[in-house]
Amino acid sequence: MLPKEDQVKCVDGLIDAALECRVANTKPKNFDEWIMRMTGEGVANIFMRPYNFKVWAVPTTKMQAEWLGERVAAPDVKKVVSNVILNKVAGNWGPNATFRFPARDGTGGIWIAVSNTLPEEKKRYGKHGAVTRVDAEKKLVTLGDGTTVGYGKLVNTMAIDQLAEKMGNDELVQLSKGLYYSSTHVIGVGLRGARPDRIGDKCWLYFPEDNCPFYRATIFSNYSPYNQPRDDVKLPTLYLANGQKAASSEAKEGPYWSIMLEVSQSTMKPVDEENLLKDCIQGLINTEMIMPEDEIVSTYHRKFDHGYPTPSLEREGVLKQMLPKLLDMGIYSRGRFGSWRYEVGNQDHSFMLGVEAVDNIVNGAVELTLNYPDFVNSRANTERRLDASFDFGSAASKATTSINIPTRERSGSKVSAPNGLHARQGSKSIQ
Ligand SMILES: Cc1cc2nc3c(=O)[nH]c(=O)nc-3n(C[C@H](O)[C@H](O)[C@H](O)COP(=O)(O)OP(=O)(O)OC[C@H]3O[C@@H](n4cnc5c(N)ncnc54)[C@H](O)[C@@H]3O)c2cc1C
């Protein structure tokens, strides 16, 4: 619960925002303006600005607002005020109120199962199958082991900046420098003991504060009993959360529980990679997620170089040049970083981006997910199933003619020259 003074600041800001909303007749120029218009200064300063900087690793003023689409409803000020006075928790948690998660093998299990539906001889996982060169003129892809694969149309899911480099196309490489991304560190901590009651059955928690490096903690052991060792599995304690040695190095039984943490990184938000695991464990203590004497039985740290595709102010101007240029060469660049649109960059979206690219190649069907993010994000897909055939003749044309697809302003921004602070130099990270 926020301190009373902060509650007042939040309500004040919400009232100001609601009043200003009545007279505003322009769209917010950036994400920061959007936040101010939606929530006002109190919520902006206490949560939205610090939290979003922790997630995106760029200030909210450097991000556009279109990625949020039309789907985020303005807060109901009356409801907020009555909830604050009555000390009530808001009831409606939106589309994530309930969700499905695989009992075994995590999310990766889904994609291994999908991959298993493909014939073995068509798969080239590993270094030998990595794409080293794309020759768009000869329509030839060279793989790590030197083999070449010819194509008519190419669906690419590697990051579009890396594709440009593999193509050796200077124009595309230059354009791609206007796209920004942040890196993501994923940290896992396995603990001995029963999951504390103060955490309860929560699935994930958000942390805008600066007393911990992570912006989100996921309690993976709450998702499935198979996400942690069984109670009778014996594991030694690596060390205590406060860094001290455990009293004994003997392997002991559980129970166990586990936490996954996410930390963003960019040159605007550097991270001490060497000490990140240690800093995260200290952050868990600072936020009272764990206690200093808790026994740590396992740790995990992995960095994803391309973590989040930033919805920067420049993004649409770049994509609107790059994607059509590639398409003219028969290349469909799709996926989280293939088409670089965060709002359609989750797993379900990325899968459909691929499905629809192939549908477009085979049947000329409209690529809804790529081109109409607001439309796909506001409805459930009930018509296109992996295990069922699809009648493109009627459904595809119905989707584009009888349903009123919302238009999206996409032409506004021009590619701006990389501006010292924010531009990506080379293909590594936000500068
Ligand atoms: C920290 C984090 C949390 C996330 N949480 C969620 C979540 O809760 N829910 C959700 O739905 N999504 C989540 N996502 C997003 C999810 O991971 C992506 O939507 C999904 O992985 C995108 O799939 P993709 O195929 O487009 O790209 P990727 O999964 O990035 O696949 C691209 C593939 O291309 C390969 N590749 C690159 N270069 C080459 C080359 N030269 N040759 C051959 N192969 C190459 C890469 O190795 C990679 O396997 C999260 C992502 C991150 C980073």
The ligand as an SDF file (V2000), in Angstrom:
LIG
                    3D

 53 58  0  0  0  0  0  0  0  0999 V2000
   13.1510  -11.4960  -21.0630 C   0  0  0  0  0  0  0  0  0  0  0  0
   12.0660  -11.8400  -22.0400 C   0  0  0  0  0  0  0  0  0  0  0  0
   10.8020  -12.1760  -21.5610 C   0  0  0  0  0  0  0  0  0  0  0  0
    9.7870  -12.5240  -22.4430 C   0  0  0  0  0  0  0  0  0  0  0  0
    8.5690  -12.8800  -21.9430 N   0  0  0  0  0  0  0  0  0  0  0  0
    7.5860  -13.2620  -22.7850 C   0  0  0  0  0  0  0  0  0  0  0  0
    6.3100  -13.6730  -22.2890 C   0  0  0  0  0  0  0  0  0  0  0  0
    6.0810  -13.6900  -21.0880 O   0  0  0  0  0  0  0  0  0  0  0  0
    5.3660  -14.0420  -23.1780 N   0  0  0  0  0  0  0  0  0  0  0  0
    5.6010  -14.0420  -24.5190 C   0  0  0  0  0  0  0  0  0  0  0  0
    4.7140  -14.4090  -25.2930 O   0  0  0  0  0  0  0  0  0  0  0  0
    6.7930  -13.6610  -25.0110 N   0  0  0  0  0  0  0  0  0  0  0  0
    7.7780  -13.2720  -24.1870 C   0  0  0  0  0  0  0  0  0  0  0  0
    9.0010  -12.8860  -24.6870 N   0  0  0  0  0  0  0  0  0  0  0  0
    9.1380  -12.7700  -26.1430 C   0  0  0  0  0  0  0  0  0  0  0  0
    9.4560  -14.0850  -26.8290 C   0  0  0  0  0  0  0  0  0  0  0  0
   10.6820  -14.5830  -26.3690 O   0  0  0  0  0  0  0  0  0  0  0  0
    9.4970  -13.7630  -28.3100 C   0  0  0  0  0  0  0  0  0  0  0  0
    8.2160  -13.3220  -28.6940 O   0  0  0  0  0  0  0  0  0  0  0  0
    9.8360  -14.9140  -29.2230 C   0  0  0  0  0  0  0  0  0  0  0  0
   10.9890  -15.5900  -28.8250 O   0  0  0  0  0  0  0  0  0  0  0  0
   10.0350  -14.3390  -30.6160 C   0  0  0  0  0  0  0  0  0  0  0  0
   10.2020  -15.3760  -31.5390 O   0  0  0  0  0  0  0  0  0  0  0  0
   10.9800  -15.1200  -32.8930 P   0  0  0  0  0  0  0  0  0  0  0  0
   11.0150  -16.4200  -33.5850 O   0  0  0  0  0  0  0  0  0  0  0  0
   10.4470  -13.9300  -33.5810 O   0  0  0  0  0  0  0  0  0  0  0  0
   12.4460  -14.6720  -32.4530 O   0  0  0  0  0  0  0  0  0  0  0  0
   13.5300  -15.4750  -31.6300 P   0  0  0  0  0  0  0  0  0  0  0  0
   12.9210  -16.3780  -30.6230 O   0  0  0  0  0  0  0  0  0  0  0  0
   14.5260  -14.4600  -31.1950 O   0  0  0  0  0  0  0  0  0  0  0  0
   14.1380  -16.4150  -32.7640 O   0  0  0  0  0  0  0  0  0  0  0  0
   15.0380  -15.9460  -33.7040 C   0  0  0  0  0  0  0  0  0  0  0  0
   15.9730  -17.0890  -33.9290 C   0  0  0  0  0  0  0  0  0  0  0  0
   16.8480  -16.7680  -34.9930 O   0  0  0  0  0  0  0  0  0  0  0  0
   18.0680  -17.3800  -34.6920 C   0  0  0  0  0  0  0  0  0  0  0  0
   19.1320  -16.7690  -35.5010 N   0  0  0  0  0  0  0  0  0  0  0  0
   19.6890  -15.5500  -35.3560 C   0  0  0  0  0  0  0  0  0  0  0  0
   20.6410  -15.3820  -36.2630 N   0  0  0  0  0  0  0  0  0  0  0  0
   20.6810  -16.5120  -36.9980 C   0  0  0  0  0  0  0  0  0  0  0  0
   21.4620  -16.9450  -38.0990 C   0  0  0  0  0  0  0  0  0  0  0  0
   22.4100  -16.1700  -38.6330 N   0  0  0  0  0  0  0  0  0  0  0  0
   21.2420  -18.1780  -38.5960 N   0  0  0  0  0  0  0  0  0  0  0  0
   20.2850  -18.9810  -38.0800 C   0  0  0  0  0  0  0  0  0  0  0  0
   19.5070  -18.6230  -37.0540 N   0  0  0  0  0  0  0  0  0  0  0  0
   19.7200  -17.4020  -36.5150 C   0  0  0  0  0  0  0  0  0  0  0  0
   18.2620  -17.1340  -33.2170 C   0  0  0  0  0  0  0  0  0  0  0  0
   19.1990  -18.0330  -32.6770 O   0  0  0  0  0  0  0  0  0  0  0  0
   16.8530  -17.3880  -32.7060 C   0  0  0  0  0  0  0  0  0  0  0  0
   16.6570  -18.7180  -32.3210 O   0  0  0  0  0  0  0  0  0  0  0  0
   10.0330  -12.5160  -23.8290 C   0  0  0  0  0  0  0  0  0  0  0  0
   11.3020  -12.1740  -24.3140 C   0  0  0  0  0  0  0  0  0  0  0  0
   12.3130  -11.8200  -23.4250 C   0  0  0  0  0  0  0  0  0  0  0  0
   13.6740  -11.4610  -23.9640 C   0  0  0  0  0  0  0  0  0  0  0  0
  1  2  1  0
  2  3  1  0
  2 52  2  0
  3  4  2  0
  4  5  1  0
  4 50  1  0
  5  6  2  0
  6  7  1  0
  6 13  1  0
  7  8  2  0
  7  9  1  0
  9 10  1  0
 10 11  2  0
 10 12  1  0
 12 13  2  0
 13 14  1  0
 14 15  1  0
 14 50  1  0
 15 16  1  0
 16 17  1  0
 16 18  1  0
 18 19  1  0
 18 20  1  0
 20 21  1  0
 20 22  1  0
 22 23  1  0
 23 24  1  0
 24 25  2  0
 24 26  1  0
 24 27  1  0
 27 28  1  0
 28 29  2  0
 28 30  1  0
 28 31  1  0
 31 32  1  0
 32 33  1  0
 33 34  1  0
 33 48  1  0
 34 35  1  0
 35 36  1  0
 35 46  1  0
 36 37  1  0
 36 45  1  0
 37 38  2  0
 38 39  1  0
 39 40  1  0
 39 45  2  0
 40 41  1  0
 40 42  2  0
 42 43  1  0
 43 44  2  0
 44 45  1  0
 46 47  1  0
 46 48  1  0
 48 49  1  0
 50 51  2  0
 51 52  1  0
 52 53  1  0
M  END
$$$$
